[in-house]
């Protein structure tokens, strides 16, 4: 697998570990599902296959979301933010996005709720 096209790779601001932050949202509701990291190869695979592919910092390897759990992410769109240091991955999430089994990684610990 190759790195993203030279044009895309040049626009991404990879961190010191060669990774870029990926914010993952449900494509139709814009619900924030999770945050993960992508290497150049993970981004290239995601763009090529439309299967959400990330870099596991703990295991030091690529992983396709849902490959073992069945909780897949079909990629609809990938956007690069204005600074080039974060990608937004719009997906159709099947099953839980969070490793805890929750739909989203952001529903367990609310620090400030909307005022009524």
N, C-alpha and C positions, 0 to 999 in steps of 0.2 A: 504494500500500500504506500502510495506516495504522500508527501505533505500537501497541504492545500496549494492551489495555484499560487504562483509567485505574487500575483496581485493581492490575493487574499492574505497570504502569509505576511506580506510586507505591511499590511494595514493593522494586523493584530499586534498588540503590545503584550508579548509574552512576559510573565514574571521571571524572577531569577531561576526558578525551577523549570522554566520552559512550559508553563501552564497558563491558561486563561480561565477566568471564572465564567461559569455557565449558569444563568438563571433560567429555570424551566417553568413554563406556564402552560396551562391547558389552553389550546388554541382558540376555542370558541367562547369560553367564559372569562379568560384571562386570570383564572385562579392560579396563584403562585404555588407550585407543587414542591419544588426542591431547588437546591443549589448544589452544583457539582463542579468538577474541574475537567478541562480538556487539554490534552497535549496536541501537537500539530497533527499527529496521526489520528487521534480521536476525532478531531474536527474534520479532517479529510474523509474519514469513514462515514461520519454523520452526513456530510454534504453529498457523498457519493451514493450511499445506500438508503438514506432517510430512516435509518435505525439509530436511535440515540445511543451514542458511544462516548464513554467518559474514561478518564484516567483515575484509577484508584490509588490515592496517595498511600494508604495503609498497606495494600498488597503490591504496589509498584507494578501494576499491569492494567491493560485496557479491559473494560467491561462493557458489554452491551446491556442496556437496561432491560430486564426481563428475561435474559437468557436462561437463568436458573429458576427464577420465581414465576415466570409467566406474566408478570406485570409490565407489559411492554409500553414503549413510547414510540408511536409513529410520528415522525417529524413532518410538520407542515411547513415550517419556515424557520430560518436562522437569520438573526440580525446582529450586527456589530454596533456597539454603542459609540457615541461621539468621540470618546477618548481612545477607543480601540482596545480597552482592557477588560471588557465584559461582553459575552455573547448572550443573546436572548434566544432561547430555543422554544418555539411554540410547537406543542405536541398534542396528540390525542392519547391520553393516558388510559390504559386498560388495567384496572385493578389499582392497588395501592402504589403510590409513588415513594413513600417513606419506608425505610428498612424496618421500621417498627410495626408495619402493617397498616398504618394510617393512610388515608387518601393523600394528605399533604404533610410535609415536614413542619408546617407552620400553624398547626391547630392545637398543640398540646400545652403551650406555655405563653399565654397572652399577658404581655407586660402592661399594655394600656389599651383599654377597649374604647370604642366609639362612645361619645357622650350622647345621651338620649335627649 
